[in-house]
Amino acid sequence: MDESRAARAMAHRPARLSARPMPTSPPQPPQSLPLAPSLGPLLQAAHAGPDPGGINRRTLFIGLLALGIGVAAAFVAQGLLALIGLITHLSFQGRIGWTLADPAHNALGAWVIAVPVIGALIIGVMARYGSPAIRGHGIPEAMEQILTNRSRIPLRVLFLKPLSAAISIGTGGPFGAEGPIIATGGALGSVVGQWVHITPDERKTLLAAGAAAGMSAVFGTPLAAVMLALELLLFEFRPASLLPVLAACATAAGVRTLFVGFVPFFPMPALAWPHGPALLACIPLGAVVGLVAVLVTRAVYAVEDAFDHLPMHWMWWPALGAVAVGLIGWWQPRTLGVGYDNITDALSGGLSGGLIGPALWLLGISKLVSWTLALGSGTSGGTLAPLMTVGACLGAALGHATALIFPQLGLSPNLAALVGMAAIFAGASRALFMSVVFALETTWQLPGLLPLLIGCGTAFLVSSLLMRQTIMTEKIIRRGVQVPDTYQADPLAQARVRDYASRAPVVLQATQQVGEVRAWLDTDAPGSRHLGYPVLGAGGALLGVLTRKDVFKAEVDPSQVMGSLVRQPAVIVREDASLAEAMRKLAVHDIGRLPVTAQDGSGRLVGMLTRSDILAVWREHLLDQHQRGR
């Protein structure tokens, strides 16, 4: 903290009580107190303590676990994709096959309507009698477990979620495979974290690592997967949690190459480097897509609310939503299934566009309606691929319209589709950087970097102004779960104890009798109303800290000396330590005050720090945020 800030902090804090002699036996607080030799190791141990955000051996251990989870998530992803392919082949072609198939290529005619309904009926039974946790699109459920259940996901979810998702998608559900795989990877990380003896914070890291590894294993996007974990799951940016997630994502992407090699997930024609007018055109494009993201989010939860009012058990809701999926799929077969080819076609110009071209508009709107009704019914599915299908179609259509009306701008439909694909997810989920990096990693189109930043940033801004929650948080917010929406440096980690501690503490001497101290505490003398006091022994050595409750215990004889009441050495903090370290000690030891010792390591008492002193930092922080400059 600089001098001006320290001075301002002193001005915001109430005046400190100076040490005053007690009426009966005046103890003057010494200015230089030696550390008692016998207590030195204990006090040094109390001062020590690992920084939970730093790198240590535990980080290496959690990183190795995350690496194994990354390998497992990659194989789970390939297995789930194969299972989806098998169910798709059986449901729509009546034959056995293990590759992802396009349900649009079927000869079922109107009977195609029944296929999603049958799958949804199975999912309803699995959700009711297996686990309701398989419902939904995965990421919000993982967020809720992190925030409310110490990152514990039941073992049965690890098996039921991928199976239900394979049935849902394989029977024509308009979802991508990535959402269920993310949920399954998160469940895998959580289960490992429950088997191994680790802390809840480390289990959260493994859950996020598994979820991100699942995404990386599907798309081959390790960096975007790390950003997903940072923006939607970890709610923090610490090396101790970042590195294990990075290890899991890189490992999963590496294992994926053994199956598919190094190819972009969404291949598209090479983009030209955009110039000024095209970059400016990305602003209104991002604004329109951001507005659509808001409308889509509200539509999803409006459908959920409508299902909540139906006079039937929720296990039947997915089947009801699947009727709409089947009807729309009969009319527009490309809306069935994962639809990754739809995104590729929208990005590469494989769909006819223009201001009134039917293919892009029909696919985008029909996919949106089908997915909204299916997801709102509570079936097992995801959000990323359907949203990006809608965004790519919208962006490509707007790009064709712009090229027709304002050709001088130079905004190509391919670039507009890329921006639309990423911007709609950025607006709906507020995962801004994940959306940008995902678009780059799945297409290998570096010229799209600046347009993506502009378009996604604009969509993010529009969404933030028009919608408080996101498609990921609305559901759990309604359940009363508070979701962090800002990530910032801890003010306590930036402030030092010496700037906030009382510099002249009122002390008690070990040789004073309890009766005389009680008499003084019952007066209105300066310092007599404190809740705790350091106790000094021979030579001014710090013996411990006693509270008013310790002094007034009924079983304590008034003739006893204060030193006899000290049962354990004081937990101390050095004046050069951060307030974050001090706060950890207060919380871990469940105490309300800390003796402050000199930074030279001598152990001499130089002050006292209380919880109210630490609150002064937050008061200053709030003033910095809300007080206008003069």
Long-range contacts (C-beta under 8 A, 24 or more apart in sequence): 1-494, 1-495, 1-496, 1-499, 5-620, 6-499, 8-620, 9-495, 9-499, 9-500, 9-616, 9-617, 9-620, 10-499, 12-616, 12-619, 12-620, 12-623, 13-500, 13-613, 13-616, 16-502, 16-503, 16-504, 17-502, 17-506, 17-526, 17-527, 17-530, 18-504, 18-526, 18-527, 19-504, 19-505, 19-506, 19-507, 19-527, 20-506, 20-525, 20-526, 20-527, 22-512, 22-516, 22-517, 22-520, 22-525, 23-520, 23-523, 23-525, 24-516, 24-519, 24-520, 25-509, 25-512, 25-516, 27-507, 27-508, 27-509, 27-512, 27-536, 29-504, 29-505, 29-506, 29-507, 29-605, 30-536, 30-540, 30-604, 30-605, 32-540, 32-602, 32-604, 33-536, 33-539, 33-540, 33-541, 33-542, 33-603, 33-604, 33-605, 34-539, 34-540, 34-541, 34-602, 34-603, 34-604, 35-541, 35-542, 35-597, 35-602, 35-603, 35-604, 36-537, 36-539, 36-541, 36-542, 36-543, 36-603, 39-541, 39-542, 39-543, 39-569, 40-603, 42-569, 43-542, 43-569, 43-570, 43-572, 43-597, 43-603, 46-569, 46-570, 46-571, 46-572, 46-585, 47-572, 47-573, 47-574, 47-577, 47-597, 49-581, 49-584, 49-585, 49-588, 51-581, 52-201, 52-238, 52-240, 52-584, 53-238, 53-239, 53-240, 54-239, 54-240, 55-239, 55-240, 55-243, 56-240, 58-202, 58-240, 59-239, 59-240, 59-243, 59-244, 62-198, 62-202, 62-205, 62-206, 62-240, 62-244, 63-243, 63-244, 63-247, 65-192, 65-193, 65-196, 65-206, 65-244, 66-189, 66-205, 66-206, 66-209, 66-210, 66-213, 66-244, 66-245, 66-247, 66-248, 67-247, 67-248, 67-251, 68-192, 69-185, 69-188, 69-189, 69-192, 69-206, 69-209, 69-210, 69-213, 69-248, 70-209, 70-213, 70-216, 70-217, 70-247, 70-248, 70-249, 70-250, 70-251, 70-252, 70-255, 71-251, 71-252, 71-255, 72-188, 73-181, 73-184, 73-185, 73-188, 73-210, 73-213, 73-214, 73-216, 73-217, 73-248, 73-252, 74-213, 74-217, 74-251, 74-252, 74-253, 74-254, 74-255, 74-256, 75-255, 76-162, 76-181, 76-184, 76-185, 76-188, 76-214, 76-217, 77-177, 77-181, 77-185, 77-214, 77-217, 77-218, 77-252, 77-256, 78-217, 78-256, 78-259, 79-162, 80-162, 80-165, 80-166, 80-177, 80-180, 80-181, 80-184, 81-177, 81-218, 83-162, 83-163, 83-166, 83-170, 84-165, 84-166, 84-169, 84-170, 84-177, 84-338, 85-170, 86-170, 87-166, 87-167, 87-169, 87-170, 87-171, 88-169, 88-170, 88-171, 88-337, 90-170, 91-115, 91-119, 91-170, 91-171, 91-172, 92-172, 92-336, 100-177, 100-338, 100-340, 101-337, 102-337, 102-341, 103-172, 103-329, 103-333, 103-336, 103-337, 104-333, 104-334, 104-336, 104-337, 105-333, 106-333, 109-330, 110-330, 112-172, 112-326, 112-329, 112-330, 112-333, 112-336, 113-323, 113-326, 113-327, 113-329, 113-330, 114-326, 115-171, 115-172, 115-326, 116-171, 116-172, 116-173, 116-322, 116-323, 116-325, 116-326, 116-329, 116-336, 116-374, 117-319, 117-322, 117-323, 117-326, 118-171, 119-167, 119-168, 119-170, 119-171, 119-172, 119-173, 119-322, 120-168, 120-171, 120-173, 120-318, 120-319, 120-321, 120-322, 120-377, 120-379, 121-318, 121-319, 122-164, 122-167, 123-164, 123-167, 123-168, 123-318, 123-379, 123-380, 124-314, 124-315, 124-316, 124-317, 124-318, 124-319, 125-315, 126-160, 126-163, 126-164, 126-167, 127-164, 127-314, 127-315, 127-318, 127-378, 127-380, 128-313, 128-314, 128-315, 130-156, 130-160, 130-164, 131-156, 131-157, 131-160, 133-157, 133-160, 133-161, 134-160, 134-161, 134-164, 134-165, 134-380, 135-378, 135-379, 135-380, 136-375, 136-378, 136-380, 136-381, 136-475, 137-175, 137-179, 137-183, 137-375, 137-381, 137-382, 137-383, 138-179, 138-180, 138-182, 138-183, 138-186, 138-382, 139-179, 139-182, 139-183, 139-211, 139-232, 139-233, 139-383, 139-472, 140-472, 140-473, 140-475, 140-476, 141-183, 142-182, 142-183, 142-186, 142-207, 142-211, 142-233, 143-232, 143-233, 143-472, 143-473, 143-476, 143-483, 144-476, 144-479, 144-481, 145-186, 145-190, 145-207, 146-204, 146-207, 146-208, 146-233, 146-235, 147-476, 147-481, 147-482, 147-483, 148-481, 150-200, 150-203, 150-204, 151-190, 151-193, 151-200, 151-203, 151-204, 151-206, 151-207, 152-190, 152-194, 152-203, 153-186, 153-187, 153-190, 153-191, 153-207, 155-191, 157-183, 157-187, 158-184, 158-187, 158-188, 158-191, 161-187, 161-380, 164-380, 165-380, 165-381, 165-382, 167-380, 168-318, 168-379, 168-380, 168-381, 169-337, 169-338, 169-381, 170-337, 171-322, 172-325, 172-326, 172-329, 172-336, 172-337, 173-322, 173-325, 173-336, 173-337, 173-374, 173-379, 173-380, 173-381, 174-325, 174-329, 174-335, 174-336, 174-337, 174-339, 174-367, 174-370, 174-371, 174-374, 174-381, 174-386, 175-338, 175-371, 175-374, 175-375, 175-381, 175-382, 175-385, 175-386, 176-338, 176-339, 176-340, 176-382, 176-384, 176-385, 176-386, 177-218, 177-338, 177-382, 177-385, 178-214, 178-215, 178-218, 178-219, 178-382, 178-384, 178-385, 179-381, 179-382, 179-383, 179-384, 179-385, 180-380, 180-381, 180-382, 181-214, 181-215, 181-217, 181-218, 182-211, 182-212, 182-214, 182-215, 182-228, 182-382, 183-211, 183-214, 184-214, 185-210, 185-211, 185-212, 185-213, 185-214, 185-215, 185-217, 186-210, 186-211, 186-214, 186-233, 189-213, 189-248, 201-241, 204-234, 204-241, 205-234, 205-240, 205-241, 205-244, 205-245, 206-244, 207-233, 208-233, 208-234, 208-241, 208-245, 209-244, 209-245, 209-247, 209-248, 209-249, 210-248, 212-245, 212-248, 212-249, 213-248, 213-249, 213-251, 213-252, 214-252, 215-249, 216-248, 216-249, 216-250, 216-252, 216-253, 216-256, 217-252, 217-253, 217-255, 217-256, 218-256, 219-265, 219-438, 219-441, 219-442, 220-253, 220-256, 220-257, 220-260, 220-262, 220-265, 220-441, 220-442, 221-253, 221-265, 221-437, 221-438, 221-441, 221-442, 222-246, 222-249, 222-250, 222-252, 222-253, 222-441, 223-249, 223-437, 223-441, 224-434, 224-437, 224-438, 224-441, 224-442, 225-249, 225-252, 225-253, 227-431, 227-433, 227-434, 227-437, 227-438, 228-431, 228-434, 230-433, 230-434, 231-430, 231-431, 231-432, 231-433, 231-434, 232-429, 232-431, 232-434, 232-472, 235-484, 235-487, 236-487, 237-487, 264-442, 264-443, 264-444, 265-340, 265-442, 265-443, 266-340, 266-343, 266-344, 266-347, 266-442, 266-443, 267-344, 267-348, 267-443, 268-344, 268-347, 268-348, 268-414, 268-418, 268-443, 268-445, 269-348, 269-349, 269-414, 270-445, 270-447, 271-412, 271-414, 271-415, 271-418, 271-445, 271-447, 271-448, 272-412, 272-447, 273-447, 274-410, 274-411, 274-415, 274-447, 274-450, 274-451, 275-410, 277-408, 277-409, 277-410, 277-411, 278-409, 278-410, 278-411, 278-412, 278-415, 278-451, 279-450, 279-451, 279-454, 280-409, 281-402, 281-406, 281-409, 281-411, 282-411, 282-419, 282-451, 282-454, 282-455, 282-458, 283-454, 283-455, 283-458, 285-395, 285-398, 285-399, 285-402, 285-411, 285-416, 285-419, 285-420, 285-423, 285-455, 285-458, 286-419, 286-423, 286-454, 286-455, 286-456, 286-457, 286-458, 286-459, 286-462, 287-458, 287-459, 287-462, 288-394, 288-398, 289-391, 289-394, 289-395, 289-419, 289-420, 289-423, 289-424, 289-427, 289-455, 289-459, 290-423, 290-424, 290-426, 290-427, 290-458, 290-459, 290-460, 290-461, 290-462, 290-463, 291-462, 291-466, 292-390, 292-391, 292-394, 292-424, 292-427, 293-387, 293-391, 293-423, 293-424, 293-425, 293-426, 293-427, 293-428, 293-459, 293-462, 293-463, 294-427, 294-428, 294-462, 294-463, 294-466, 294-467, 296-368, 296-372, 296-387, 296-390, 296-424, 296-428, 296-471, 297-428, 297-467, 297-469, 297-470, 297-471, 297-474, 298-467, 299-368, 299-372, 300-372, 300-375, 300-376, 300-471, 301-376, 301-474, 301-475, 302-376, 303-372, 303-373, 303-375, 303-376, 303-377, 304-376, 304-378, 304-475, 306-376, 307-376, 307-377, 307-378, 314-378, 317-377, 317-378, 317-379, 318-374, 318-377, 318-378, 318-379, 320-377, 321-373, 321-374, 321-375, 321-376, 321-377, 321-378, 321-379, 322-374, 322-377, 322-379, 324-369, 324-370, 324-373, 324-374, 325-370, 325-373, 325-374, 328-366, 328-369, 328-370, 329-370, 331-366, 332-362, 332-363, 332-366, 332-367, 334-363, 334-367, 335-363, 335-366, 335-367, 335-370, 335-371, 338-385, 339-367, 339-385, 339-386, 339-389, 340-385, 342-367, 342-389, 342-392, 342-393, 343-385, 343-388, 343-389, 343-392, 343-421, 346-389, 346-392, 346-393, 346-395, 346-396, 346-417, 346-421, 347-392, 347-396, 347-414, 347-417, 347-418, 347-421, 347-443, 348-414, 349-396, 349-413, 349-414, 351-393, 351-396, 353-396, 353-397, 353-399, 353-400, 353-413, 354-397, 354-400, 354-401, 354-404, 355-397, 355-400, 355-401, 355-404, 355-405, 357-397, 357-400, 360-393, 360-394, 360-396, 360-397, 360-400, 361-393, 361-397, 363-389, 363-393, 364-389, 364-390, 364-393, 364-394, 364-397, 367-393, 383-428, 383-429, 383-471, 383-472, 384-425, 387-424, 387-425, 387-428, 387-471, 388-421, 388-422, 388-424, 388-425, 390-424, 391-420, 391-421, 391-422, 391-423, 391-424, 391-425, 392-417, 392-418, 392-420, 392-421, 393-417, 393-420, 394-420, 394-424, 395-419, 395-420, 395-421, 395-423, 396-420, 415-448, 415-451, 418-443, 418-445, 418-448, 418-451, 418-452, 419-448, 419-451, 419-452, 419-454, 419-455, 419-456, 420-455, 422-452, 422-455, 422-456, 423-452, 423-455, 423-456, 423-458, 423-459, 424-459, 426-456, 426-457, 426-459, 426-460, 426-463, 427-456, 427-459, 427-460, 427-462, 427-463, 428-463, 428-470, 428-471, 429-470, 429-471, 429-472, 430-460, 430-463, 430-464, 430-470, 430-472, 430-485, 431-472, 432-456, 432-457, 432-460, 490-580, 491-617, 491-618, 491-620, 491-621, 492-578, 492-579, 492-580, 492-582, 492-583, 492-614, 492-617, 493-578, 493-579, 493-580, 494-578, 495-578, 495-579, 495-617, 496-575, 496-576, 496-577, 496-578, 496-579, 497-573, 497-574, 497-575, 497-576, 497-577, 497-578, 497-579, 497-582, 497-596, 497-607, 497-609, 498-575, 498-576, 498-596, 498-599, 498-607, 500-579, 500-609, 500-613, 500-614, 500-616, 500-617, 501-575, 501-596, 501-606, 501-607, 501-608, 501-609, 501-613, 502-607, 502-608, 502-609, 502-610, 502-613, 503-606, 503-607, 504-607, 505-533, 505-534, 505-595, 505-605, 505-607, 505-608, 506-530, 506-533, 507-533, 507-534, 507-535, 507-536, 507-605, 508-533, 508-534, 508-535, 508-536, 508-546, 508-562, 509-535, 509-536, 509-562, 510-535, 510-536, 510-537, 510-538, 510-543, 510-561, 510-562, 510-563, 510-566, 511-561, 511-562, 511-563, 512-561, 512-562, 513-558, 513-559, 513-560, 513-561, 513-562, 514-551, 514-556, 514-557, 514-558, 514-559, 514-560, 514-561, 514-562, 514-565, 515-558, 515-559, 517-551, 517-562, 518-551, 518-552, 518-558, 521-548, 521-551, 521-552, 531-592, 531-593, 532-592, 532-593, 532-608, 534-570, 534-595, 534-605, 534-608, 535-562, 535-563, 535-565, 535-566, 536-605, 537-563, 540-604, 540-605, 542-570, 542-572, 542-595, 542-597, 542-603, 542-605, 543-569, 543-570, 544-568, 544-569, 544-570, 545-570, 545-591, 545-593, 545-595, 547-592, 570-594, 570-595, 572-596, 572-597, 572-603, 573-597, 573-609, 574-598, 574-599, 574-601, 575-599, 575-606, 575-607, 579-614, 579-617, 582-609, 582-614, 583-614, 586-611, 586-614
